[in-house]
Amino acid sequence: MIVQPAPRRPMFCGFVSAIAVLALPFAARAADAGHGEVMAKRWCAFCHIVSSEQKTGSTQAPPFSAIAKMPAFDAGKVAFYLLSPHPQMADIGLTRSDAADLAAYIAQQK
């Protein structure tokens, strides 16, 4: 019996697997937009208009509805953005779950 060697898999497969493992914490738990709303009204409403009921916000920060309506809007990208330090935004110490929840809430504001 002739045994053929296993086909070689390109490094790309390993890279894709690594990305999947790193993204697992976001995928393991569905984002909770309700929790995102609570956080938005507590932390973000000082600068952003976070809901249709809110009438005032800073002219320096876009309303959540404008962010959600951007053509390239992606809740996952927004969550990662929220985890990065930004000088114009307060560092409120978001966890990955918090960032995903907040991004899910923003997505609902279309």
N, C-alpha and C positions, 0 to 999 in steps of 0.2 A: 504494500500500500504506500502510495506517495503522499506525503504530507506537504502541503504548500504553506509557505510562511504567511502569517497574517498580513493583510495589506497595511501599508504605512499610512497613518493619519497625519495630515499636515498639522503644524503648530497652531493653526487657526482654530481647530477643534478644542484644543486646550485653553485657548484664549476665551472662546465662547463659553466653555464650561466654567471658567473662573468668573466671568461676568455674571453668569446665572447664579452662582453661589453667592456672590456679593449682593445681588439684587434680591435674594431670598427673604431677608428681613422685611422688605417692602411688600413682597407678594404673600408672605405667610399670614398676614393679617389685613383684612379689608380696611381701607381708610374709613374713618368715622367723620363724615361731614358735620354732624351735629356737634361733636367735640371741637371741630375746627371753627364752627360758628362762635362757640363760647370763647375760644382763644382770640379770635378775630375781634370780637366786641370788647374784650378785656385789654388786649395788647396793641392791636393794629388800628383801632378806630380813632386814635389820637391824630394820626396822619392820613390814613386812607379812609375813603367812604367804603364801608364794608357790607352795607346792605341798602336796599331801596328805602328803608325807613330813615336812614341817617341822612341829614341834610347838609352837614358841613364837614369839611376835612381840609387838609393842607393842599395848597396848590402845587406843592413840590412832590406829592405822592399820588400816583394814579388810583382811581377807584378800582375796587376789585372787579366790577363789571367790565371795565375797559381792559383789564389784564386778561380776563376770561375770554373776551371777544377777539383777542389777538389771533391772527390766522395760524400762527405756529404754536398756539398754546398747547402745552403738554403738562398734565398734573405731575408726572414724575420729574420732569425737568424743574418745575417750580419747587417741588419738595427739596431737590438737591440744591437749588439756588438759596432756599431759606436756611439751609444748614451751613452755607458759606458766610464768612464774616463780611459785612458790608458797612463802610463808614457811615453812610446816610441812614442806616437802619439800626435800631436798638438791638443789642444782643440779648435775647430773652432766654437763651439756653434751651432751644428746642431739641427734643429727642427726634429720632427718625420717625417714630409713630406720630408725634405732634406735627412734624413737617408734612407728612402724608395727609393727616387729617385736615390741616389748614389748606393744603393744595386742593383737596377734594371739595372743601367748602368754596374756595375761589372758583373752581370749575362750575359750581352750581349757579354762579352769579351772572351767567350769560344773559 
